Amino acid sequence: MKEYAKTFYKSRAWEQCRNAYIKKTGGLCEGCLKKGQYNPAQIVHHKIHITPQNINEPSITLNFDNLEALCRFCHAEKHSNSVKRFVVDELGRVVAR
């Protein structure tokens, strides 16, 4: 978590928003659901990333339209800027891309 966002992510407003959003989505990862998989959501991700400039804008930080419930894997994919050298195949084996 970035220093400028610590206060926000520890706030009651974010905690309530996050919990309500997870409840709205049934607690499932929206990224996995798009792939036909059912995995629990562990992170509520901001589609428009929070910055020092928009951290105090509820239309960005607390807006359900800007949120996505994701598992850790899908969240890492959203933030990954590099090409993955390995993937896990349908049998659970790690293979080169």
MOTAGI-V880679 format. One record per residue. RES is the residue in three letters. SS is DSSP state (A for helix, B for strand, O for the rest). PSI is psi in degrees with one decimal (999 if undefined). D_FIRST is the distance of its C-alpha to the first C-alpha in whole Angstrom. Layout:
# MOTAGI-V880679
RES:SS:PSI:D_FIRST  RES:SS:PSI:D_FIRST
This chain:
# MOTAGI-V880679
MET:O:134.9:0  LYS:O:148.0:4  GLU:A:-45.2:6  TYR:A:-17.0:8  ALA:A:-6.5:7  LYS:A:-46.5:7  THR:A:-43.3:10  PHE:A:-50.4:10  TYR:A:-15.6:9  LYS:O:2.2:11  SER:O:154.3:14  ARG:A:-38.2:17  ALA:A:-44.7:17  TRP:A:-42.6:14  GLU:A:-45.4:15  GLN:A:-42.7:19  CYS:A:-47.6:18  ARG:A:-49.1:16  ASN:A:-41.3:19  ALA:A:-38.6:21  TYR:A:-43.1:20  ILE:A:-42.5:20  LYS:A:-43.2:23  LYS:A:-37.6:24  THR:O:3.3:24  GLY:O:12.5:25  GLY:O:12.6:22  LEU:B:151.0:23  CYS:O:122.5:21  GLU:A:-29.9:22  GLY:A:-43.9:21  CYS:A:-38.7:24  LEU:A:-37.1:26  LYS:A:-23.0:27  LYS:O:4.4:28  GLY:O:19.5:30  GLN:O:155.3:28  TYR:O:105.3:27  ASN:O:147.9:24  PRO:B:142.9:21  ALA:O:139.9:18  GLN:O:-16.9:15  ILE:B:140.2:13  VAL:B:115.8:13  HIS:B:140.2:12  HIS:B:119.7:13  LYS:O:-48.2:16  ILE:O:112.3:16  HIS:O:146.8:12  ILE:O:135.2:11  THR:O:168.1:12  PRO:O:-27.9:13  GLN:O:-30.1:16  ASN:O:4.8:16  ILE:O:-26.1:13  ASN:O:15.5:16  GLU:O:103.0:18  PRO:A:-26.1:19  SER:A:-18.0:20  ILE:A:-49.8:17  THR:A:-31.6:14  LEU:O:14.3:17  ASN:O:119.7:20  PHE:A:-32.1:20  ASP:A:-17.2:22  ASN:A:8.0:18  LEU:B:155.3:17  GLU:B:130.2:17  ALA:B:123.4:17  LEU:B:153.6:17  CYS:O:171.3:17  ARG:A:-37.1:14  PHE:A:-49.4:17  CYS:A:-36.4:17  HIS:A:-41.9:14  ALA:A:-38.8:14  GLU:A:-40.0:17  LYS:A:-33.0:15  HIS:A:-0.1:13  SER:O:126.6:16  ASN:O:1.1:17  SER:O:159.8:20  VAL:O:132.0:23  LYS:O:134.0:23  ARG:O:-21.4:26  PHE:B:152.7:26  VAL:B:165.7:26  VAL:B:124.5:27  ASP:O:-179.5:31  GLU:O:-15.9:32  LEU:O:3.5:34  GLY:O:10.9:30  ARG:O:142.7:31  VAL:B:123.0:29  VAL:B:153.0:31  ALA:B:147.5:31  ARG:O:999:30
